[in-house]
Amino acid sequence: MQTRMDRILFGDNQFFGINHASEEKARVQAMRFRDSKAIMKVLDDAYDLGIKTFMCTTHDVIEDICAFVRENPRRYEGFKFYPGMPYAHKYANAVTEDGILGALKRFTSGNVFGTVLKGGEALITQDVTKLMRLLVDAEMKMFQGLSTEVIFLQNVLVDLLLGLGMKKVFIEYAKYVKERYRAEPGFITMNMPRLLDVLEECGIENPIICSSINKSGFRMSGGIEAYEKALNDRRFRPIAMSVMASGAISPDDAIRYVCGFKKIESIVFGASSKSHIAQSKELIAKYSS
Amino acid sequence: MVRAGIIGLGKMGISHLAILNAHPGVKVVGACDTSTFVTGCMEKVSDLAFYSDYKKMLKECEPDCVMVVTPTSSHAKILEDCLEQGTHVFVEKPFCLSRTEGESLVALAEKKNVVNQVGYHNKFIGTFSKVKELLDKKALGDLYAIHGEAYGPVVLRAKGSTWRSQKNEGGGCLHDYTSHVVDLMNYYVGMPAKVGGTILKKVFSNDVEDAVYSSLFYKSGIAGQLSVNWSESSYRKMSTTITLQGTKGKIVADRQELRIFLNEKNAGLGLEAGWTIYNITELTPPVWFYLRGEEYSFQIDYFVNCVSGGKKPGINSFRSALDTDQVIDMLTQDAN
C-alpha cells in the first residue's frame, strides 16, 4: 500500500544558504539560520499552519532538529521527516581531503571492509549493494524513532547514477528502503523524463519523483514540453520543487501553473517567515480546488 | 556516433562520464582509472568497459575522442599518447605544469589537426558569457580596472593526503582554483604584461598555498587585482566574481547574476542608466542532461560537436589554456 503524502511539504534550502538564483540572498539567509533554534522557530510556524512534513537533507544541524522533535512528541504530533540523502558537499569535501577510500571509511564508521588479505590488511568491499546499505544506514541514524515514510535520494546522486546507467543501484536502493525502513523510495532529479523511463525499466512502479516544475523551464532538463507530456501521460507520483524558479516567477503565477497538473501530488517549497509560508499555503489551496 | 573514452574517474571524472554517457551522439567505449577499487565497484553495476591502463584502453578501443580527467602532473604524458594516436582530446584544467610541455602539446595537436579543448567551464556559464558579449559591444567604454575573485571551502584544516595538497602534483590554490579566475580574466582583457606584489599564502596547508593575492598590470593600462582563497568556510561552494570598471560604467558578475551599472542609457543595448540585473535563469538555455551545472553539459556538448563537425574550438583551446598556465608561472615567479 502506498503512503499518502501531504499536499504541502516544507523544504530546507533557506536554512542552508541555498538560493539557486541569488548568492546575496543565500548569504543573508545563512546568517539568520546559524543555529537550530532559529530553524526550529520557522518549523514551528509551518507546523502551526498545518504543514507537518519536513523534506530535509542530512546536514549535521538536522540532527539537532531531530533530537528536538524526538524529545517533544506531544508538541510535534504528526510531524514527519522526508530525508534526502546524501548531503553531497559533505562527501565531496571529504573526498577532496581524504580521497574516496578515506571518505568511505569516515562516513561508515569503518564497517566497509570485505576481504582480508593474507597479511591482515583489509580491503574495502567492492560490493556496491553493501556499501549503499552502509551509507544509507549512516545517513538515517539521526532519524531513529522518527517518522520517515518516504526516503529520498538527492539529485546529485540520482542524476549521476542516471547518466552512468547504473540501474542496479536504483533497484537495490528501492528494495532496501522498503525492507529495512518500511518506507517508500523517493528520487530527486533534474532530469525527470529520462529518470522516469529508467525507473520503469528497473521495474520500480509508480515512483515518487521530485523535480523542478515551473513555468519558465528552470532546471527542467529535457525541456518543458517533455515534462508536461510526462505529467499528463505517465504513471508516477510527482512532487514539484523550484516552482518559483528561485524567485524568478511571482508566487501567484508559479502556483497556478503547477496546480494545473492534476497528477502533481505534492509541492515542496521553503520559506523563512510565517507570512510567506501562509501566503504560499493560501495560493496552493486556492488553485488546488 | 562519436566513440569516446575517458581517463580518470575521480570526482570530476565520474561526473563527466555521466554526462558523456548520457549524450545522444556519444558511445562510451572505455573508461579508465588506476584505482582498482573504483573500477571494481563500477564494473559491478555498469555495462561500460573499464580499464586500469589507459594505453591498453587507447589501443583496444580506438576512441575518436578522449576526456583526460587526471591530476595535473599526469596531463602531459597522457595527452601526448592520445595525440600520437590522432585522438581528439578534452583535458581538465589547468592544462600543464610546464611551459615546455604545454608548447609541445599545442604543436602536436596542431600537427595532428585534432580538436583540443580544456575544461575552463566558466565560459559556458550564462552570466560569464554575457559579460564577454557586453565587453565586445563596448558597454563599459574604455576599461580601466578588473578584479577577479574566487572563494570556497575546499581546505579547512591542516590534514590533506591527496594530490591536491602536493605542489609537484599540481596541487594548491594557485593551480587548482586560481586558474579558473585567471583564465576568465584573460578571456575578458587579455594576458597581463606583468604581475606584482604576489602573495601565495598558506592558511592550513603545509606544502601548498591556500590563498593567492596579486596585482596584474596590462599593456592597455588596465589595473588588475586577483584575490582567491580556498580556505573560506563562510562559503558553501566555490564562488567566483569578476568586477570590471570602465569609463561608462561597471559590471559585477558571479554565476547567479550579472549586475551592470551604466552612467548613461545605452539605446543600442537596450539598457537604461543605473543598475540592470540579469539573472542566470534568463541567460541559460535548457540542456539535454543536467548534472551539477548546465555549464558541464554545455562544454561537453561543445566538444562533441567540434569532434563530429570537424571544427576547432573557438574557445578553451590548448593555446588559450597555455596562456593561463603562463600567467600562473608569472605569479609563482613573482611570489618567489
Interface residues (C-beta under 8 A of the other chain):
Chain A: F16 G17 I18 N19 H20 A21 S22 E23 E24 A26 A30 H89 A92 N93 V95 T96 E97 D98 G99 I100 L101 G102 L123 I124 Q126 D127 V128 L131 V156 D159 L160 L161 L162 G163 L164 G165 M166 K167 K168 V169 M190 N191 R194 S216 G217 F218 R219 M220 S221 G222 G223 I224 A245 S246 A248
Chain B: G10 K11 I14 S15 L17 A18 I19 N21 A22 S35 F37 V38 G40 C41 M42 K44 V45 S46 D47 L48 P153 V154 V155 L156 R157 K159 G160 S161 T162 R164 R236 K237 S239 D254 R255 Q256 E257 N279 I280 T281 E282 P286 V287 W288 F289 Y290 L291 R292 E294 S297
